[in-house]
Amino acid sequence: RGFLITPENFAEFVTLIYEGRISSKIAKTVLEEMFKTGADPSHIIEEKGLTQLTDTGEIEKIIKEVISKNPKAIEDYKKGKENALQFLVGQVMAATRGRAKPDTVQQLLKKFL
């Protein structure tokens, strides 16, 4: 009673998460919008530009920008400070608005460090 979300739309939403096509951050945004509008998740993702960023070339470009802007974090990481890597992952995630997978970002970052 009072829910705008259909079982089919919710099933699609769960499938998108399970298949890794949307991140948890994107999922939260999509679910909130589903509750407000009753729209299907694919439509919301497309309309709001929330697609998962999977192009490693694009992610690497962002990583290079983040690295160039954060020399202290690079230096700290090379000195063994693991939290510096997490900081850099966070910076890349912010630059992608949460659209990249954190584990992919971390893996690619290590390649550059």
Residue frames relative to the residue before (quaternion, step in Angstrom):
aa qw qx qy qz dx dy dz
R 1.0000 0.0000 0.0000 0.0000 0.00 0.00 0.00
G 0.8370 0.1819 -0.1507 0.4935 3.56 -0.72 1.03
F 0.5872 0.5681 -0.3851 0.4292 3.61 1.24 -0.08
L 0.3291 -0.7537 0.5388 0.1826 3.55 -0.94 0.91
I 0.6047 0.5840 -0.3493 0.4139 3.58 1.24 -0.41
T 0.2995 -0.7429 0.5717 0.1776 3.56 -0.84 1.01
P 0.6293 -0.5283 0.3958 0.4101 3.60 -1.17 0.41
E 0.6309 0.5413 -0.3321 0.4457 3.60 1.03 -0.76
N 0.6704 0.4868 -0.2988 0.4737 3.58 0.94 -0.87
F 0.6480 0.5041 -0.3263 0.4685 3.58 0.99 -0.77
A 0.6238 0.5295 -0.3330 0.4686 3.60 1.04 -0.76
E 0.6384 0.5126 -0.3219 0.4755 3.59 0.99 -0.81
F 0.6256 0.5472 -0.3180 0.4561 3.58 1.01 -0.87
V 0.6721 0.4871 -0.2905 0.4761 3.59 0.86 -0.97
T 0.6393 0.5297 -0.3195 0.4567 3.59 0.98 -0.82
L 0.6307 0.5341 -0.3312 0.4553 3.60 0.97 -0.82
I 0.6583 0.4864 -0.3032 0.4880 3.59 1.00 -0.81
Y 0.6724 0.5249 -0.2948 0.4307 3.56 0.81 -1.07
E 0.7158 0.4372 -0.2440 0.4867 3.59 0.97 -0.85
G 0.4773 -0.6969 0.4225 0.3288 3.60 1.28 -0.05
R 0.4137 0.7293 -0.4590 0.2939 3.58 1.18 0.40
I 0.7585 0.1549 -0.1435 0.6166 3.58 1.30 -0.24
S 0.4636 -0.6681 0.5114 0.2778 3.56 -1.14 0.69
S 0.6666 -0.4878 0.3611 0.4329 3.57 -1.26 0.19
K 0.6239 0.5338 -0.3426 0.4566 3.58 1.06 -0.69
I 0.6583 0.4852 -0.3003 0.4909 3.57 0.94 -0.89
A 0.6245 0.5571 -0.3352 0.4328 3.58 0.99 -0.85
K 0.6363 0.5290 -0.3316 0.4531 3.58 0.96 -0.84
T 0.6624 0.5059 -0.2970 0.4660 3.57 0.91 -0.94
V 0.6627 0.5087 -0.3000 0.4604 3.57 0.93 -0.95
L 0.6693 0.5039 -0.3106 0.4490 3.59 0.87 -0.92
E 0.6262 0.5324 -0.3358 0.4601 3.59 0.98 -0.81
E 0.6766 0.4867 -0.2844 0.4737 3.56 0.96 -0.91
M 0.6107 0.5426 -0.3473 0.4604 3.58 1.07 -0.71
F 0.6593 0.5013 -0.3107 0.4663 3.60 0.96 -0.83
K 0.6736 0.5036 -0.2963 0.4525 3.59 1.03 -0.78
T 0.8427 0.2530 -0.0677 0.4704 3.55 0.78 -1.10
G 0.3808 -0.7218 0.4914 0.3043 3.58 1.12 -0.59
A 0.4189 0.7170 -0.4616 0.3122 3.58 1.28 0.10
D 0.5311 -0.6172 0.4609 0.3529 3.57 -1.18 0.48
P 0.6347 -0.5950 0.3369 0.3601 3.60 -1.05 0.75
S 0.6322 0.5389 -0.3459 0.4362 3.61 0.96 -0.76
H 0.6397 0.5222 -0.3150 0.4679 3.56 1.02 -0.83
I 0.6548 0.5123 -0.3092 0.4618 3.59 0.93 -0.89
I 0.6511 0.5229 -0.3102 0.4542 3.57 0.92 -0.94
E 0.6767 0.4859 -0.2834 0.4751 3.57 0.91 -0.94
E 0.6848 0.5140 -0.2834 0.4318 3.57 0.82 -1.05
K 0.7706 0.3530 -0.1780 0.4999 3.58 0.96 -0.86
G 0.4503 -0.7137 0.4399 0.3072 3.60 1.25 0.08
L 0.3762 0.7641 -0.4432 0.2796 3.56 1.02 0.82
T 0.3152 0.7734 -0.5075 0.2120 3.58 1.16 0.30
Q 0.5583 -0.6048 0.4614 0.3309 3.53 -1.15 0.77
L 0.3577 -0.7207 0.5549 0.2113 3.57 -0.95 0.91
T 0.0001 0.8352 -0.5474 0.0531 3.58 -0.37 1.24
D 0.5171 0.6400 -0.4128 0.3908 3.59 1.26 -0.22
T 0.3188 -0.7826 0.5002 0.1889 3.60 -0.27 1.26
G 0.5838 0.5762 -0.3733 0.4333 3.59 1.10 -0.56
E 0.6622 0.4919 -0.2887 0.4860 3.56 0.99 -0.87
I 0.6492 0.5066 -0.3145 0.4721 3.58 0.97 -0.86
E 0.6490 0.5191 -0.3179 0.4564 3.60 0.95 -0.85
K 0.6109 0.5446 -0.3450 0.4596 3.59 1.03 -0.74
I 0.6638 0.4887 -0.2911 0.4856 3.58 0.95 -0.90
I 0.6257 0.5393 -0.3339 0.4541 3.59 0.99 -0.83
K 0.6458 0.5193 -0.3243 0.4562 3.60 0.92 -0.86
E 0.6401 0.5142 -0.3215 0.4716 3.59 1.02 -0.79
V 0.6607 0.5059 -0.3016 0.4654 3.58 0.92 -0.93
I 0.6419 0.5220 -0.3217 0.4605 3.59 0.95 -0.86
S 0.6818 0.4960 -0.2996 0.4466 3.59 0.87 -0.90
K 0.7051 0.4573 -0.2620 0.4745 3.59 1.13 -0.60
N 0.7699 0.3380 -0.1609 0.5168 3.61 1.24 -0.29
P 0.0149 0.8480 -0.5296 0.0154 3.62 0.69 1.02
K 0.6108 0.5596 -0.3574 0.4313 3.62 1.05 -0.67
A 0.6539 0.5044 -0.3131 0.4690 3.59 0.96 -0.83
I 0.6182 0.5311 -0.3375 0.4710 3.59 1.05 -0.74
E 0.6523 0.5153 -0.2972 0.4698 3.55 0.93 -0.96
D 0.6592 0.5087 -0.3013 0.4646 3.59 0.92 -0.92
Y 0.6482 0.5151 -0.3233 0.4583 3.59 0.94 -0.85
K 0.6709 0.4978 -0.2963 0.4628 3.57 0.95 -0.86
K 0.6468 0.4844 -0.3099 0.5010 3.58 1.26 -0.39
G 0.6446 -0.5696 0.3032 0.4102 3.57 1.28 0.15
K 0.5029 0.6425 -0.4381 0.3774 3.59 1.22 0.14
E 0.3021 -0.8034 0.4938 0.1397 3.54 -0.18 1.36
N 0.6163 0.5617 -0.3620 0.4167 3.61 1.07 -0.63
A 0.5407 0.6006 -0.4062 0.4264 3.61 1.21 -0.33
L 0.6212 0.5307 -0.3370 0.4679 3.58 1.08 -0.73
Q 0.6507 0.5120 -0.3152 0.4638 3.58 0.96 -0.85
F 0.6030 0.5470 -0.3449 0.4671 3.57 1.09 -0.73
L 0.6778 0.4914 -0.2899 0.4639 3.58 0.89 -0.95
V 0.6061 0.5341 -0.3481 0.4756 3.59 1.04 -0.77
G 0.6532 0.5253 -0.3028 0.4535 3.57 0.95 -0.89
Q 0.6474 0.5184 -0.3152 0.4613 3.56 1.02 -0.81
V 0.6516 0.4945 -0.3092 0.4850 3.58 1.01 -0.82
M 0.6389 0.5239 -0.3274 0.4584 3.58 0.96 -0.84
A 0.6388 0.5146 -0.3228 0.4721 3.58 1.01 -0.79
A 0.6645 0.5135 -0.3017 0.4514 3.57 0.96 -0.88
T 0.7208 0.3977 -0.2413 0.5139 3.59 1.12 -0.62
R 0.3943 -0.7316 0.4540 0.3212 3.58 1.34 0.04
G 0.7003 -0.5028 0.2587 0.4358 3.55 1.01 0.91
R 0.4928 0.6993 -0.4053 0.3223 3.58 1.25 0.19
A 0.6499 0.4721 -0.3288 0.4966 3.62 1.23 -0.23
K 0.4937 -0.6264 0.5012 0.3357 3.57 -1.19 0.47
P 0.5047 -0.6854 0.4309 0.2998 3.61 -0.73 1.02
D 0.6555 0.5079 -0.3318 0.4498 3.62 0.95 -0.76
T 0.6255 0.5150 -0.3314 0.4834 3.59 1.08 -0.67
V 0.6341 0.5293 -0.3208 0.4636 3.57 0.98 -0.87
Q 0.6695 0.5016 -0.3054 0.4548 3.58 0.87 -0.94
Q 0.6455 0.5231 -0.3122 0.4606 3.58 0.94 -0.90
L 0.6895 0.4677 -0.2790 0.4775 3.60 0.88 -0.91
L 0.6137 0.5517 -0.3458 0.4465 3.59 1.02 -0.76
K 0.6516 0.5254 -0.3157 0.4469 3.58 0.91 -0.93
K 0.6006 0.5703 -0.3477 0.4395 3.57 1.13 -0.67
F 0.7277 0.4322 -0.2281 0.4812 3.58 1.08 -0.77
L 0.6804 0.5189 -0.2924 0.4270 3.59 1.18 -0.42
